[in-house]
């Protein structure tokens, strides 16, 4: 069961895209916009672990499954994955 610790309300897709962009920049990636690809911006398996940990810290356990990140790795797709997980 997900536990949304970020806010008492569910963030919008656009707000989550901004969160993902900020998180990517915090871990040293060059993501520029919602169409940026996590791996294209310099993401590796190690930075993926860091992003997943940030997502879990902010949005609850299982907010971003590793398989989802590897399969859908644009900022927009990552945000949509987190959004889906916070609604369940």
N, C-alpha and C positions, 0 to 999 in steps of 0.2 A: 504494500500500500504506500503510495507516495505521500510525502508530507511537505507541503509547500511552505517553506520557511522564509521565503523572500518577502511575502506580503500576505495580508489577509484576503486580498483580491487576486484574481488571476490576471497576469500581465497580458497585454495584447501581443499579437504577432510582431508588430513593429517594435514594441518595447523590448521583447525578447531578442530580436535581431540586434538592437543596440547593445543589449547585455552581452550577447555572444561576441560582437565586434570588440567590445571593451575587454572581455575576458581573453580573447585571442591576442589582443595587443599587450595585455598584462603579462602573458606568457611568452612574449617576444615574437609574435607572428606579424606578418605584414598584411593582414586582412584589411581591405579598403572599404568594402560595401557589402550589401546583402548577397550579392552574386559571387563574392570571393569564395574560393574553395579552401577549406582548412588545410589540406595537404599541399595545394598549389601555393599557399601563402607561407609555406615552410614547415607545416605540421609534420610531426613524426609520431611513432607509437608512444614515445615518452611524453611529448606535449599533449597527445590525446589523453593520456592518463591524467595529466594536470587539468585539462579542460573538464573531463568527466568528474574529477574531484570537486572542482569549482561549482559545477552544475548541481552535484549532490549536496554540497554545502549550502547553496542558495535556494534550491528547489526541492530537496528531499531525495531520499534514497531512490535509486533507479531512474533519476530524472533524465539521464542520457546513457543509454545502453551502448557499450562499445561496438556491437554489431551495427547498430543504427548509425553511429558516427562514421564508421568505415563505408557503409552503403550509401549514405546520404550526407555528403560532407560540405555542402555549401553553407554559408552562414544562415541563409534563409531556411534551408532544410534542417539544420541543427536546431534553430529556434522553433520550427514546427514540431520537431520531435519532443523538445522540452515542453512545449505547450500541450501536446497530446498527453504526456505523462502527468502533467499537473491537473488535468481534467478527469483523471481516472481515480 
